[in-house]
Structure formats: C-alpha cells, structure tokens
Amino acid sequence: MSGLKAVLDTSVMVSVAFAKEGLAKELKHLIAQEAFTLVTSKEILAELYRVLHYPHIQRAFKPSKKDIDEFIGLVIEKSLLTKGTYSLEKIKDDPTDDKFLAAALEAKADYIVSRDPHLRNLKHFHGIKIIDLKEFLQQIEKKNKRK
C-alpha cells in the first residue's frame, strides 16, 4: 500500500460503489490497486452497509445483494481497519460524523475525503486535511509523479 492514508466518508463511498465513470470510478480503481491506504472502521462500515440499503439508494442504483456484498468485501479487503480506540465529540451539528475524524486520527491518516459540509468546514483536524474527491485525486497523482 502507498504511504498516503485516507478516510472516505459515506457519501464518497456510495459514489464509488456505483461509479460508472468520472472521478468516483477513478477512485474505485485506485482503491483496487491500493494506490493509497484506505482507512475505515467497524462504525464506518456499518453506516456504509446501512446506507447502501436505503430505499432511495435501492431505487436509484438497483444494486443486488451480491453487488453490495462485493463492494463491502472490496472495502474490507483493501482497508486498514482501525481498532476503534478513539472516541471524540467534535461535530456538534452532526455527531455521527465524528467517526470519520476518530478513524483518521487513530490511523494517522493524511486526508479525510468528504462532501459533507460538517466535515469540509473544518478544513483540517489535528494535521489531517479534509478535502473533496477531486483534490484527493490530485494529491495521489502528485505523489505518484514524485516516485
């Protein structure tokens, strides 16, 4: 795995799960190739599994149980799974987002990749940059050019 470590929030992961083109599809390939270290936690995986089963997600993407299981399997296989030893209360407006900060802090991640304004508005947390998908892909590209 690459030296870069990143936590992806649930909305980014859902985009990656169903990506047919664009940035999310590119990120899916990078996960499969282990171009960076994907960091996750049991709490994040549980939320991802739950969200992939939401009725509006089911209607929009019509994933089969096999599709969902395969994607969750890929994430588990390619991830650094944190032990969940960190717990914090940072995001008052949406405490469910704290799990992304906790996983990133525990794994000493470089980035949290997010679309969520509660996370994005922080911009950084204990040296961890909180950025969008496009900026993250640019960071991976820069790192790969330096090799």
Z-matrix of the N, CA and C atoms (Angstrom, degrees):
N
C 1 1.460
C 2 1.528 1 109.98
N 3 1.299 2 114.55 1 152.25
C 4 1.457 3 122.55 2 -179.38
C 5 1.524 4 111.11 3 -71.08
N 6 1.312 5 115.34 4 164.35
C 7 1.453 6 120.70 5 178.10
C 8 1.512 7 114.01 6 -70.46
N 9 1.325 8 118.30 7 -24.72
C 10 1.464 9 120.48 8 179.52
C 11 1.523 10 110.29 9 -73.37
N 12 1.335 11 115.84 10 133.86
C 13 1.465 12 120.94 11 176.55
C 14 1.514 13 108.67 12 -119.71
N 15 1.337 14 115.96 13 136.19
C 16 1.462 15 119.50 14 -179.19
C 17 1.520 16 111.75 15 -145.40
N 18 1.328 17 114.03 16 142.34
C 19 1.463 18 122.92 17 170.44
C 20 1.524 19 106.15 18 -99.77
N 21 1.329 20 116.53 19 132.18
C 22 1.470 21 121.16 20 175.98
C 23 1.519 22 108.00 21 -105.47
N 24 1.328 23 116.71 22 130.93
C 25 1.459 24 117.31 23 178.44
C 26 1.527 25 110.17 24 -74.05
N 27 1.311 26 116.16 25 169.92
C 28 1.464 27 121.53 26 -172.89
C 29 1.526 28 112.54 27 -61.40
N 30 1.325 29 118.12 28 -40.52
C 31 1.472 30 118.77 29 -178.69
C 32 1.524 31 111.06 30 -64.44
N 33 1.316 32 117.17 31 -37.17
C 34 1.469 33 120.56 32 177.14
C 35 1.532 34 109.38 33 -66.74
N 36 1.332 35 116.02 34 -42.83
C 37 1.475 36 119.96 35 179.90
C 38 1.528 37 111.74 36 -62.41
N 39 1.323 38 117.48 37 -39.26
C 40 1.473 39 120.62 38 178.61
C 41 1.529 40 109.15 39 -63.92
N 42 1.320 41 117.35 40 -42.07
C 43 1.475 42 120.71 41 176.74
C 44 1.517 43 110.93 42 -59.39
N 45 1.321 44 116.07 43 -43.26
C 46 1.457 45 121.72 44 -179.80
C 47 1.532 46 110.42 45 -64.73
N 48 1.317 47 116.11 46 -41.29
C 49 1.471 48 121.03 47 -177.90
C 50 1.525 49 111.94 48 -56.96
N 51 1.331 50 116.77 49 -38.84
C 52 1.465 51 120.58 50 -173.59
C 53 1.526 52 113.52 51 -111.24
N 54 1.326 53 116.97 52 14.05
C 55 1.462 54 121.35 53 -175.12
C 56 1.522 55 112.21 54 -65.80
N 57 1.316 56 115.34 55 128.20
C 58 1.464 57 121.91 56 174.54
C 59 1.531 58 110.30 57 -108.08
N 60 1.346 59 115.26 58 -20.01
C 61 1.465 60 120.44 59 -178.50
C 62 1.522 61 109.36 60 -162.05
N 63 1.314 62 115.65 61 174.75
C 64 1.452 63 121.30 62 171.90
C 65 1.518 64 115.15 63 78.33
N 66 1.324 65 114.43 64 -160.43
C 67 1.459 66 121.80 65 -173.56
C 68 1.524 67 112.53 66 -62.68
N 69 1.329 68 116.59 67 -40.99
C 70 1.470 69 119.72 68 -178.58
C 71 1.533 70 111.06 69 -64.63
N 72 1.336 71 116.72 70 -37.95
C 73 1.464 72 119.64 71 177.65
C 74 1.525 73 110.36 72 -66.47
N 75 1.324 74 115.87 73 -39.61
C 76 1.465 75 120.91 74 177.16
C 77 1.535 76 109.91 75 -60.54
N 78 1.325 77 115.65 76 -42.41
C 79 1.458 78 120.07 77 179.30
C 80 1.530 79 111.31 78 -65.34
N 81 1.324 80 116.74 79 -37.60
C 82 1.466 81 120.51 80 178.35
C 83 1.538 82 110.25 81 -60.26
N 84 1.331 83 116.63 82 -42.34
C 85 1.474 84 121.17 83 177.11
C 86 1.525 85 110.78 84 -63.17
N 87 1.332 86 116.38 85 -41.67
C 88 1.458 87 120.37 86 -179.08
C 89 1.531 88 111.34 87 -65.49
N 90 1.335 89 116.39 88 -35.15
C 91 1.468 90 120.16 89 175.63
C 92 1.523 91 109.14 90 -64.30
N 93 1.319 92 116.46 91 -48.71
C 94 1.470 93 121.35 92 -178.81
C 95 1.531 94 111.39 93 -60.71
N 96 1.333 95 116.07 94 -36.74
C 97 1.474 96 121.35 95 -178.93
C 98 1.531 97 112.71 96 -83.42
N 99 1.336 98 115.96 97 -3.82
C 100 1.465 99 121.71 98 -176.13
C 101 1.526 100 111.35 99 55.58
N 102 1.330 101 115.77 100 43.85
C 103 1.460 102 122.15 101 178.66
C 104 1.527 103 111.38 102 -71.77
N 105 1.310 104 116.29 103 -14.50
C 106 1.461 105 122.99 104 174.01
C 107 1.522 106 106.30 105 -151.58
N 108 1.316 107 116.91 106 167.22
C 109 1.452 108 120.48 107 178.44
C 110 1.527 109 108.64 108 -91.97
N 111 1.309 110 115.52 109 112.62
C 112 1.459 111 121.71 110 176.79
C 113 1.525 112 107.26 111 -79.63
N 114 1.318 113 115.62 112 125.95
C 115 1.463 114 121.27 113 -179.83
C 116 1.520 115 108.58 114 -107.36
N 117 1.320 116 116.25 115 134.69
C 118 1.455 117 120.19 116 176.62
C 119 1.530 118 109.07 117 -147.25
N 120 1.316 119 114.94 118 177.86
C 121 1.466 120 121.33 119 179.33
C 122 1.522 121 107.90 120 -142.17
N 123 1.314 122 116.14 121 166.45
C 124 1.468 123 119.51 122 177.58
C 125 1.521 124 110.64 123 -59.41
N 126 1.331 125 116.36 124 -37.96
C 127 1.461 126 121.23 125 179.65
C 128 1.541 127 111.40 126 -64.29
N 129 1.311 128 116.45 127 -42.54
C 130 1.471 129 120.96 128 178.76
C 131 1.529 130 109.91 129 -66.54
N 132 1.328 131 116.66 130 -43.95
C 133 1.472 132 120.10 131 178.85
C 134 1.530 133 111.24 132 -62.08
N 135 1.320 134 117.44 133 -39.66
C 136 1.466 135 120.87 134 179.36
C 137 1.523 136 110.15 135 -63.89
N 138 1.335 137 116.66 136 -41.99
C 139 1.470 138 119.47 137 178.31
C 140 1.526 139 110.43 138 -65.67
N 141 1.324 140 117.37 139 -42.95
C 142 1.464 141 121.04 140 179.36
C 143 1.526 142 110.28 141 -59.25
N 144 1.320 143 116.71 142 -47.54
C 145 1.469 144 121.27 143 179.41
C 146 1.529 145 110.60 144 -58.62
N 147 1.321 146 116.20 145 -44.68
C 148 1.471 147 121.77 146 179.99
C 149 1.536 148 111.07 147 -62.80
N 150 1.336 149 116.14 148 -47.15
C 151 1.471 150 120.80 149 -177.72
C 152 1.530 151 111.38 150 -64.85
N 153 1.328 152 117.58 151 -38.32
C 154 1.469 153 120.53 152 179.00
C 155 1.531 154 112.04 153 -63.27
N 156 1.318 155 116.86 154 -17.91
C 157 1.462 156 121.34 155 178.35
C 158 1.533 157 113.54 156 -99.72
N 159 1.324 158 118.22 157 0.08
C 160 1.467 159 120.77 158 178.26
C 161 1.529 160 109.67 159 -58.95
N 162 1.326 161 117.62 160 142.13
C 163 1.477 162 120.39 161 -179.66
C 164 1.534 163 113.71 162 -54.09
N 165 1.338 164 118.54 163 -43.20
C 166 1.472 165 118.92 164 -178.23
C 167 1.536 166 111.60 165 -67.93
N 168 1.310 167 117.74 166 -30.47
C 169 1.476 168 121.05 167 175.61
C 170 1.530 169 109.06 168 -71.19
N 171 1.320 170 115.82 169 -42.74
C 172 1.468 171 120.81 170 178.72
C 173 1.536 172 110.61 171 -60.99
N 174 1.327 173 116.69 172 -43.46
C 175 1.473 174 120.64 173 179.31
C 176 1.526 175 111.51 174 -65.94
N 177 1.322 176 116.09 175 -43.25
C 178 1.469 177 120.14 176 -174.98
C 179 1.530 178 112.50 177 -70.59
N 180 1.332 179 117.33 178 -41.56
C 181 1.464 180 120.32 179 -171.76
C 182 1.520 181 114.62 180 -111.70
N 183 1.337 182 116.45 181 -16.72
C 184 1.473 183 122.29 182 -179.76
C 185 1.536 184 113.10 183 48.54
N 186 1.353 185 116.71 184 49.37
C 187 1.466 186 117.78 185 179.73
C 188 1.527 187 110.58 186 -74.14
N 189 1.304 188 115.55 187 144.09
C 190 1.467 189 118.97 188 174.11
C 191 1.529 190 107.65 189 -82.21
N 192 1.307 191 115.72 190 166.57
C 193 1.466 192 120.11 191 175.78
C 194 1.531 193 108.87 192 -58.67
N 195 1.327 194 115.96 193 -39.21
C 196 1.468 195 121.68 194 179.65
C 197 1.537 196 110.65 195 -62.44
N 198 1.348 197 117.34 196 -42.76
C 199 1.472 198 120.99 197 178.68
C 200 1.528 199 110.55 198 -58.60
N 201 1.325 200 115.36 199 -46.76
C 202 1.460 201 120.29 200 -178.49
C 203 1.527 202 109.98 201 -65.60
N 204 1.323 203 116.81 202 -46.91
C 205 1.468 204 120.55 203 -179.41
C 206 1.527 205 111.39 204 -61.27
N 207 1.331 206 117.17 205 -39.70
C 208 1.465 207 120.68 206 179.38
C 209 1.528 208 111.10 207 -65.98
N 210 1.332 209 116.73 208 -40.66
C 211 1.461 210 119.23 209 179.76
C 212 1.527 211 110.54 210 -67.38
N 213 1.316 212 117.08 211 -46.52
C 214 1.472 213 120.40 212 177.85
C 215 1.534 214 109.10 213 -59.72
N 216 1.330 215 117.04 214 -40.46
C 217 1.461 216 121.44 215 177.75
C 218 1.522 217 112.05 216 -60.58
N 219 1.338 218 116.43 217 -43.73
C 220 1.468 219 121.50 218 177.70
C 221 1.528 220 109.81 219 -60.07
N 222 1.323 221 116.28 220 -46.49
C 223 1.463 222 120.72 221 -179.10
C 224 1.526 223 110.09 222 -60.93
N 225 1.321 224 116.81 223 -46.37
C 226 1.472 225 120.32 224 -179.85
C 227 1.531 226 110.53 225 -62.88
N 228 1.324 227 116.06 226 -44.77
C 229 1.472 228 120.89 227 -178.20
C 230 1.521 229 112.28 228 -63.08
N 231 1.321 230 117.01 229 -38.23
C 232 1.461 231 121.33 230 -172.92
C 233 1.533 232 113.51 231 -96.65
N 234 1.323 233 118.03 232 2.81
C 235 1.461 234 121.03 233 -173.54
C 236 1.514 235 114.00 234 -103.86
N 237 1.305 236 112.89 235 154.17
C 238 1.454 237 121.76 236 164.07
C 239 1.531 238 103.85 237 -90.96
N 240 1.311 239 116.68 238 113.76
C 241 1.463 240 121.87 239 -177.56
C 242 1.522 241 108.66 240 -92.95
N 243 1.331 242 115.87 241 118.14
C 244 1.465 243 118.83 242 179.47
C 245 1.526 244 110.04 243 -72.95
N 246 1.308 245 115.74 244 158.46
C 247 1.466 246 120.99 245 -178.78
C 248 1.528 247 112.21 246 -78.99
N 249 1.319 248 116.87 247 -16.10
C 250 1.459 249 119.88 248 -179.61
C 251 1.522 250 112.86 249 81.79
N 252 1.325 251 116.42 250 28.37
C 253 1.460 252 119.82 251 -178.65
C 254 1.530 253 112.84 252 -81.10
N 255 1.319 254 117.47 253 -17.25
C 256 1.460 255 121.05 254 179.18
C 257 1.519 256 110.07 255 -94.60
N 258 1.306 257 114.64 256 139.76
C 259 1.459 258 121.49 257 174.48
C 260 1.521 259 105.98 258 -140.92
N 261 1.306 260 116.81 259 134.61
C 262 1.455 261 118.50 260 179.56
C 263 1.514 262 111.04 261 -148.93
N 264 1.317 263 114.75 262 164.17
C 265 1.464 264 121.89 263 178.06
C 266 1.514 265 107.06 264 -128.95
N 267 1.315 266 115.68 265 93.30
C 268 1.459 267 121.31 266 -176.25
C 269 1.526 268 111.72 267 -114.73
N 270 1.330 269 117.06 268 -40.26
C 271 1.463 270 120.70 269 -172.86
C 272 1.530 271 109.09 270 -100.56
N 273 1.294 272 114.88 271 95.99
C 274 1.473 273 121.54 272 -175.57
C 275 1.532 274 112.15 273 -65.52
N 276 1.353 275 117.21 274 -37.37
C 277 1.468 276 120.91 275 -177.03
C 278 1.528 277 113.29 276 -72.74
N 279 1.321 278 117.17 277 -22.19
C 280 1.463 279 121.21 278 178.42
C 281 1.525 280 109.58 279 -153.81
N 282 1.340 281 116.51 280 80.22
C 283 1.469 282 120.34 281 -176.46
C 284 1.534 283 113.95 282 -58.51
N 285 1.344 284 118.03 283 -18.83
C 286 1.466 285 119.15 284 178.92
C 287 1.531 286 111.12 285 -67.40
N 288 1.327 287 117.71 286 -18.54
C 289 1.467 288 120.96 287 178.11
C 290 1.531 289 112.70 288 -77.74
N 291 1.326 290 116.86 289 -14.42
C 292 1.471 291 120.19 290 -179.63
C 293 1.529 292 112.35 291 -59.57
N 294 1.330 293 117.10 292 -27.86
C 295 1.471 294 119.87 293 -178.05
C 296 1.537 295 112.12 294 -62.53
N 297 1.329 296 117.39 295 -30.19
C 298 1.467 297 120.71 296 178.23
C 299 1.530 298 110.37 297 -70.71
N 300 1.326 299 116.03 298 -41.31
C 301 1.463 300 120.95 299 176.96
C 302 1.531 301 110.28 300 -64.31
N 303 1.330 302 116.27 301 -43.84
C 304 1.466 303 120.87 302 -178.52
C 305 1.527 304 111.28 303 -62.21
N 306 1.325 305 117.36 304 -45.47
C 307 1.474 306 120.96 305 179.94
C 308 1.527 307 110.39 306 -64.04
N 309 1.330 308 116.53 307 -43.01
C 310 1.468 309 120.62 308 -179.81
C 311 1.525 310 111.04 309 -63.92
N 312 1.309 311 116.45 310 -42.16
C 313 1.461 312 121.36 311 179.54
C 314 1.524 313 110.59 312 -64.66
N 315 1.322 314 116.42 313 -46.46
C 316 1.465 315 121.24 314 -178.74
C 317 1.531 316 111.84 315 -61.52
N 318 1.327 317 117.00 316 -40.54
C 319 1.469 318 121.20 317 -177.48
C 320 1.528 319 112.99 318 -86.98
N 321 1.333 320 115.67 319 -2.16
C 322 1.472 321 120.51 320 -175.05
C 323 1.526 322 109.62 321 56.35
N 324 1.320 323 115.72 322 47.76
C 325 1.467 324 122.04 323 -178.77
C 326 1.527 325 110.87 324 -69.47
N 327 1.314 326 114.38 325 155.94
C 328 1.461 327 120.91 326 176.23
C 329 1.523 328 111.30 327 -86.55
N 330 1.351 329 115.23 328 -32.72
C 331 1.466 330 120.06 329 -172.84
C 332 1.525 331 112.02 330 -141.07
N 333 1.324 332 113.44 331 151.66
C 334 1.464 333 122.16 332 161.27
C 335 1.526 334 104.07 333 -116.91
N 336 1.322 335 115.93 334 124.14
C 337 1.457 336 120.99 335 -179.20
C 338 1.524 337 106.65 336 -101.59
N 339 1.337 338 115.26 337 120.28
C 340 1.460 339 119.01 338 -170.07
C 341 1.523 340 112.54 339 -149.75
N 342 1.332 341 113.61 340 153.78
C 343 1.464 342 121.73 341 169.94
C 344 1.530 343 109.62 342 -107.67
N 345 1.302 344 115.95 343 -11.02
C 346 1.462 345 122.69 344 -172.97
C 347 1.533 346 111.16 345 -72.45
N 348 1.335 347 117.33 346 122.35
C 349 1.470 348 119.01 347 -178.87
C 350 1.531 349 113.64 348 -61.76
N 351 1.336 350 117.83 349 -30.22
C 352 1.468 351 119.16 350 178.55
C 353 1.524 352 111.04 351 -61.84
N 354 1.318 353 116.43 352 -38.78
C 355 1.467 354 121.02 353 177.34
C 356 1.523 355 110.95 354 -80.40
N 357 1.310 356 116.32 355 -47.56
C 358 1.475 357 121.34 356 -175.66
C 359 1.527 358 112.15 357 -59.33
N 360 1.322 359 117.01 358 -36.27
C 361 1.463 360 120.02 359 -179.21
C 362 1.524 361 113.02 360 -65.72
N 363 1.326 362 117.13 361 -21.35
C 364 1.475 363 119.95 362 176.29
C 365 1.528 364 110.97 363 -69.90
N 366 1.327 365 116.94 364 -33.30
C 367 1.471 366 125.38 365 -178.24
C 368 1.531 367 113.25 366 68.42
N 369 1.307 368 118.34 367 -40.88
C 370 1.462 369 122.18 368 175.10
C 371 1.528 370 109.17 369 -156.21
N 372 1.324 371 114.79 370 159.29
C 373 1.459 372 121.22 371 -178.20
C 374 1.526 373 107.76 372 -149.25
N 375 1.321 374 116.25 373 112.30
C 376 1.473 375 121.67 374 -178.80
C 377 1.533 376 112.14 375 48.40
N 378 1.325 377 116.01 376 46.06
C 379 1.464 378 120.99 377 177.52
C 380 1.522 379 114.91 378 84.74
N 381 1.323 380 117.26 379 -3.20
C 382 1.473 381 121.90 380 179.36
C 383 1.526 382 107.16 381 -93.59
N 384 1.337 383 116.40 382 123.55
C 385 1.463 384 119.82 383 -179.99
C 386 1.527 385 109.37 384 -82.03
N 387 1.321 386 115.52 385 138.34
C 388 1.469 387 121.37 386 178.06
C 389 1.525 388 106.63 387 -110.28
N 390 1.342 389 114.67 388 111.23
C 391 1.462 390 120.75 389 -170.58
C 392 1.529 391 111.03 390 -133.26
N 393 1.336 392 115.53 391 170.90
C 394 1.465 393 119.54 392 177.87
C 395 1.534 394 109.80 393 -90.54
N 396 1.304 395 115.07 394 173.71
C 397 1.466 396 121.88 395 -175.42
C 398 1.530 397 111.86 396 -60.28
N 399 1.317 398 117.23 397 -45.15
C 400 1.463 399 120.66 398 -177.82
C 401 1.529 400 110.58 399 -60.13
N 402 1.319 401 116.48 400 -45.99
C 403 1.466 402 120.35 401 -179.47
C 404 1.536 403 110.96 402 -65.32
N 405 1.326 404 117.08 403 -36.91
C 406 1.460 405 120.69 404 178.44
C 407 1.531 406 111.12 405 -63.65
N 408 1.319 407 116.36 406 -44.47
C 409 1.471 408 119.97 407 178.25
C 410 1.532 409 110.79 408 -61.42
N 411 1.320 410 116.40 409 -36.46
C 412 1.472 411 120.18 410 176.88
C 413 1.531 412 110.75 411 -65.17
N 414 1.330 413 117.06 412 -37.96
C 415 1.462 414 121.13 413 178.89
C 416 1.534 415 111.23 414 -65.29
N 417 1.333 416 116.31 415 -41.68
C 418 1.469 417 120.25 416 177.79
C 419 1.528 418 109.97 417 -63.03
N 420 1.331 419 115.70 418 -43.95
C 421 1.468 420 120.73 419 179.56
C 422 1.534 421 110.60 420 -60.27
N 423 1.331 422 116.56 421 -45.14
C 424 1.467 423 121.04 422 178.72
C 425 1.519 424 110.97 423 -60.21
N 426 1.326 425 116.32 424 -44.91
C 427 1.458 426 121.21 425 -178.84
C 428 1.525 427 110.50 426 -63.01
N 429 1.338 428 116.48 427 -41.19
C 430 1.469 429 120.85 428 -179.45
C 431 1.532 430 111.75 429 -67.45
N 432 1.328 431 116.86 430 -31.75
C 433 1.475 432 120.13 431 179.12
C 434 1.513 433 110.71 432 -69.90
N 435 1.340 434 117.62 433 -29.28
C 436 1.451 435 121.42 434 -179.11
C 437 1.526 436 112.68 435 -74.58
N 438 1.323 437 117.05 436 -18.59
C 439 1.469 438 120.20 437 -176.82
C 440 1.514 439 112.44 438 -68.23
